[in-house]
Amino acid sequence: MTRSPQDTFLSDQALATARDAAADPSLVPVAITAANGEQCTWCDCPIALHKQPGYRCGGCPATAKNVVSTFAGPVLRYDFPACERHTTDIVASVAQVVGGAR
């Protein structure tokens, strides 16, 4: 799947907004972007999830449809590949961990 320039812009904006919001220590922003094997245009994707077509969901063997990215600071990002079924489970798990840590 090839992204249109609009898709790339929206994905980049979601990740950049979440990254900027992470400067507030009271927030743990989450962004959900498409898992289509293409790298962001503005970052190095340190875990390289956006660069690997066909990678699998973290909760089952299904192909990932989304990447759930959570920021623990402006430069600390965690990426989780997720199928449609497990996307909300991953977001809920992040919320539960963050809620228990505070």
C-alpha positions in Angstrom: 0.0 0.0 0.0 1.4 3.3 -1.0 0.5 6.4 1.0 -0.8 9.5 -0.7 0.9 12.8 0.3 -2.2 13.5 2.4 -1.9 10.2 4.3 1.8 10.9 5.0 0.9 14.4 6.2 -1.8 13.2 8.6 0.3 10.4 10.0 3.3 12.8 10.5 1.0 15.4 12.1 -0.5 12.8 14.5 3.0 11.7 15.6 4.4 15.2 15.9 1.4 16.4 17.9 1.7 13.5 20.3 5.5 14.1 20.6 5.0 17.7 21.4 2.3 17.0 24.0 4.8 14.6 25.7 6.7 17.7 26.9 4.0 18.0 29.6 5.0 15.4 32.2 1.3 15.0 33.2 0.4 13.6 29.8 1.2 10.3 28.0 0.0 10.9 24.5 -0.9 8.0 22.1 -1.0 8.2 18.3 -2.4 5.5 16.0 -1.1 5.5 12.5 -1.3 3.0 9.6 1.1 0.1 9.5 1.9 0.2 5.8 5.6 -0.3 5.7 6.5 3.3 5.0 8.8 5.4 7.2 7.7 8.7 8.7 9.0 11.7 6.8 10.1 13.5 10.0 11.8 10.9 12.2 14.2 7.9 12.1 11.6 5.4 13.4 14.0 4.0 15.9 12.2 0.7 16.3 11.8 0.7 12.5 8.1 -0.5 12.6 7.1 1.8 9.8 9.9 0.4 7.6 8.8 -3.2 7.7 5.9 -4.3 5.5 4.0 -7.3 6.7 4.9 -7.3 10.3 2.7 -8.9 12.9 0.5 -7.7 15.7 2.0 -7.9 19.1 -1.1 -9.8 20.5 -1.6 -12.4 17.8 -0.2 -13.7 14.5 -2.4 -11.4 12.4 -0.8 -8.8 10.1 -0.5 -5.4 11.8 -2.9 -2.8 10.5 -1.9 0.0 12.9 1.0 1.2 14.9 0.2 2.5 18.3 2.8 5.0 19.4 3.1 6.3 22.9 5.4 9.0 24.1 7.1 9.0 27.5 8.8 12.3 26.7 9.5 14.4 23.6 12.4 12.0 22.6 11.2 8.7 24.0 8.7 6.8 21.8 7.4 3.3 22.1 5.8 1.7 19.0 3.4 -1.3 19.2 2.2 -3.1 16.0 -1.5 -4.0 16.2 -4.2 -5.7 14.2 -7.6 -4.1 14.1 -8.8 -6.3 16.9 -5.9 -5.5 19.3 -5.5 -1.8 18.7 -7.9 -0.8 21.4 -6.4 -3.4 23.7 -3.0 -1.9 23.4 -4.3 1.6 24.1 -6.1 0.3 27.1 -3.0 -1.5 28.4 -1.0 1.7 28.0 -3.6 3.6 30.0 -3.7 1.0 32.7 0.1 1.0 33.1 0.2 4.8 33.2 -2.7 4.9 35.6 -1.0 2.4 37.9 2.3 4.2 37.8 0.9 7.5 39.0 
